[in-house]
Amino acid sequence: MKPPDAAGVAAASGVWHWDRMHASIAGLYRHPVKGYTPERLDQAVLAAGACFPCDRLYAVENGPSGFDPAAPAHVSKSRFTVLARMAEVARAKTAYDAATGVFTATAEGLEPFSGDLRGEEGKGGLAAWLTRMLGDEATGPLRVIEGPGAHRFMDHPQGHVSIINLASVRDLEARIGRPVDPLRFRANLYVEGWAPWVENGWEGRGLMLGAARTTVYKPIVRCAATQVDPASAWRDMDVPAALFEHYGHTLCGIYVQVSDGGIVKDGDSVELLP
């Protein structure tokens, strides 16, 4: 990624005028099983009060998490097989068919897995496959669990939809002098056209994403998951430390909550409301 082009966006004083900028969706992603491969979408239907569709539907317990499907409540991501705890998770390249429930996974040195996660056989098969892949990294026993009803295994119980400003990522790249894959941040939406870091001051502001109206909940505090290169599965960069060194915070991205549902598509405009 290149540093952001400020041409035509900055005033004579050098201050970015984010309210005059045209911003748009540059990518939509879901993560059907928490911690595993992001899946790019052409569009998604956001529903009022709901999380991003088909996102974090399942999670893989690394030993009993205490999650009760009869009384679903937020559980810390540290109880699951996630990148924040084990970089080896990124070795698995996965895909989910929402129509059939079939989840597939591949990793170098292992036979591929395919199973229907709507049934116990499929869940058990994936847990066994991941146990082989993760080896000593998993303290286990591993168990695939499903969020009942509208429950999703989000990092924050009120962080329904996550957004990354690509200009902020480019600014971080320029500061540290090396590429930063935006997929390290595992967001639902990636936006092009905002000034770097302007999103950190938008708490409580309205934001139109295509046809959906949302409200910015809060900036996202980054954790050790961003240290992992999603391609190599190596923990090769301390992103939280770099953020704090160069900006005095560990924020990158924002959570929003949907107030009026609608379709959001790749390329749709994004508008900050008065």
BELFEN-V437332 format. One record per pair of residues at least 6 apart in sequence whose C-alpha atoms are under 7 Angstrom apart, sorted by the first residue. I is the first residue (numbers start at 1). GAP is how many residues later the second one is. D is the distance in Angstrom with one decimal. If there is no record, write none. Layout:
i,gap,d
I,GAP,D
I,GAP,D
//
This chain:
i,gap,d
1,169,6.2
1,178,6.6
2,168,6.1
3,167,4.9
3,168,5.9
3,171,6.2
4,163,5.6
4,166,6.3
9,7,6.0
9,8,6.1
9,12,6.6
10,6,4.4
10,7,6.1
11,6,6.9
16,179,6.2
18,176,6.1
18,177,6.1
21,172,6.5
21,173,6.7
22,171,5.8
23,168,6.7
23,169,5.5
23,170,4.1
23,171,6.0
23,246,5.8
23,247,5.2
24,167,5.6
24,168,5.5
24,169,6.5
24,243,5.6
24,244,5.4
24,245,4.2
24,246,5.1
25,164,6.8
25,165,5.9
25,166,4.7
25,167,6.4
25,241,5.4
25,242,4.9
25,243,5.4
25,244,6.4
25,245,6.8
26,164,5.4
26,165,5.3
26,166,5.9
26,240,6.0
26,241,5.9
27,162,5.7
27,163,5.1
27,239,5.8
28,12,5.7
28,13,5.3
28,14,6.9
28,15,7.0
28,160,5.5
28,161,4.7
28,162,6.6
28,238,6.6
29,9,5.9
29,10,5.2
29,11,4.5
29,12,5.8
29,158,6.8
29,159,4.7
29,160,6.4
30,8,5.7
30,9,5.3
30,10,6.7
30,24,6.4
30,25,4.9
30,158,5.9
31,6,6.3
31,7,4.9
31,8,6.3
31,24,4.8
31,25,5.5
32,22,5.6
32,23,4.8
32,24,4.8
32,25,5.3
32,26,6.4
32,64,6.7
33,23,5.2
33,24,6.0
33,25,4.6
33,26,5.5
34,22,4.8
34,24,6.1
34,25,5.0
34,119,6.8
35,46,6.8
35,47,4.6
35,48,6.1
36,53,6.7
36,54,6.6
36,58,6.8
37,56,5.8
37,57,5.4
38,148,6.9
42,223,5.9
42,224,5.5
43,220,7.0
43,221,5.6
43,222,4.1
43,223,6.1
44,9,6.9
44,219,5.8
44,220,5.5
44,221,6.5
45,217,5.6
45,218,4.4
45,219,6.3
46,6,6.3
46,7,6.9
46,166,6.6
46,215,5.1
46,216,5.4
46,217,6.2
47,211,6.5
47,213,7.0
47,214,4.3
47,215,6.6
48,210,4.8
48,211,4.8
48,212,5.1
48,213,4.9
49,208,6.6
49,209,5.4
49,210,6.2
50,110,6.5
50,208,6.8
51,109,4.3
51,110,5.8
52,108,6.5
52,109,5.5
56,96,5.5
56,97,5.2
56,98,6.4
57,89,6.1
57,90,5.7
57,95,5.5
57,96,6.7
58,86,6.8
58,87,5.6
58,88,4.5
58,89,6.1
58,95,6.9
59,21,6.6
59,85,5.8
59,86,5.5
59,87,6.6
59,94,6.7
60,20,5.3
60,21,5.7
60,82,6.3
60,83,5.4
60,84,4.4
60,85,6.2
61,18,6.0
61,19,4.5
61,20,6.4
61,81,5.3
61,82,5.1
61,83,6.2
62,17,5.8
62,18,5.0
62,19,5.8
62,76,6.4
62,77,6.3
62,78,4.5
62,79,6.0
62,80,4.9
63,76,6.8
63,77,4.3
63,78,4.9
63,79,5.9
65,14,5.4
67,8,6.7
69,79,6.2
72,79,6.8
74,83,5.8
77,78,6.2
78,7,6.8
81,8,7.0
82,7,6.4
83,6,6.0
83,142,4.6
83,145,6.9
84,139,6.7
84,140,4.7
84,141,3.8
86,51,6.5
87,141,6.0
87,146,5.5
87,147,6.2
87,148,6.2
88,46,6.2
88,145,5.8
90,140,5.7
90,143,4.8
91,16,5.8
91,142,5.7
92,13,6.1
92,14,5.6
92,15,5.0
93,12,5.5
93,13,5.3
93,14,6.4
94,10,5.5
94,11,4.3
94,12,6.5
95,8,5.8
95,9,5.4
95,10,6.7
96,6,5.9
96,7,4.5
96,8,6.5
97,6,6.4
101,15,5.0
101,16,5.6
101,17,5.9
102,12,6.6
102,13,5.2
102,14,4.1
102,15,6.2
103,11,5.6
103,12,5.5
103,13,6.1
103,14,6.6
104,9,5.4
104,10,4.4
104,11,6.7
105,7,5.8
105,8,5.1
105,9,6.6
106,6,4.7
106,7,6.5
113,13,7.0
113,16,6.9
115,7,4.5
115,10,6.9
116,6,4.7
117,6,5.1
123,21,5.4
124,19,7.0
127,15,5.5
127,16,5.5
127,17,6.1
131,7,6.9
131,11,6.7
147,6,6.9
159,96,5.0
159,97,6.5
159,98,7.0
160,95,6.6
160,96,6.3
160,97,5.5
161,27,6.3
161,94,5.6
161,95,5.3
161,96,6.3
162,25,5.1
162,26,5.2
162,27,6.4
162,91,7.0
162,92,5.8
162,93,4.6
162,94,6.3
163,24,5.5
163,25,6.0
163,26,4.7
163,27,5.7
163,90,5.5
163,91,5.3
163,92,6.4
164,23,6.2
164,25,6.4
164,26,4.9
164,27,6.2
164,88,7.0
164,89,4.4
164,90,6.7
165,25,6.1
165,26,5.1
165,27,6.5
165,29,6.7
165,88,6.3
166,24,6.5
166,25,6.0
166,26,5.7
167,25,6.9
167,27,6.6
167,28,6.2
167,29,4.8
168,28,4.2
168,29,5.3
169,11,6.9
169,13,6.7
171,25,6.5
173,6,5.5
173,7,5.9
184,42,5.0
184,44,6.9
184,45,6.7
184,46,6.3
185,41,6.0
199,55,7.0
200,19,5.7
202,14,6.4
203,13,5.1
203,14,5.6
203,15,5.3
204,11,6.0
204,12,5.2
204,13,6.0
205,10,5.6
205,11,5.5
205,68,6.8
206,8,5.7
206,9,4.5
206,10,6.3
206,66,6.1
206,67,5.0
207,6,6.0
207,7,5.1
207,8,5.8
207,9,6.9
207,64,5.7
207,65,4.6
207,66,5.6
208,6,6.0
208,62,5.5
208,63,5.0
208,64,6.5
209,55,6.1
209,60,6.6
209,61,4.9
209,62,6.9
210,53,6.5
210,54,4.7
210,55,6.8
210,58,5.1
210,59,5.6
210,60,6.3
211,51,4.8
211,52,5.4
211,53,6.1
212,48,5.6
212,49,4.8
212,50,4.3
212,51,6.3
212,52,6.7
213,45,6.1
213,46,5.7
213,47,4.9
213,48,6.6
214,42,6.1
214,43,5.3
214,44,4.3
214,45,5.3
214,46,6.8
215,41,5.4
215,42,5.3
215,43,6.5
216,38,6.9
216,39,6.1
216,40,4.3
216,41,6.5
217,38,5.4
217,39,5.0
217,40,6.4
218,36,5.7
218,37,5.5
219,32,6.2
219,33,6.9
219,34,5.8
219,35,4.2
219,36,6.2
220,31,5.4
220,32,5.7
220,33,5.4
220,34,5.2
220,35,6.5
221,29,5.6
221,30,4.6
221,31,6.7
222,18,5.9
222,28,5.7
222,29,5.8
222,30,6.6
223,17,6.3
226,13,6.0
227,8,5.2
227,9,6.1
227,10,4.9
227,11,5.0
227,12,5.6
228,6,5.5
228,7,4.2
228,8,6.2
228,9,6.9
229,6,6.3
229,7,6.6
240,10,5.3
243,6,6.0
243,7,5.2
244,6,5.3
//
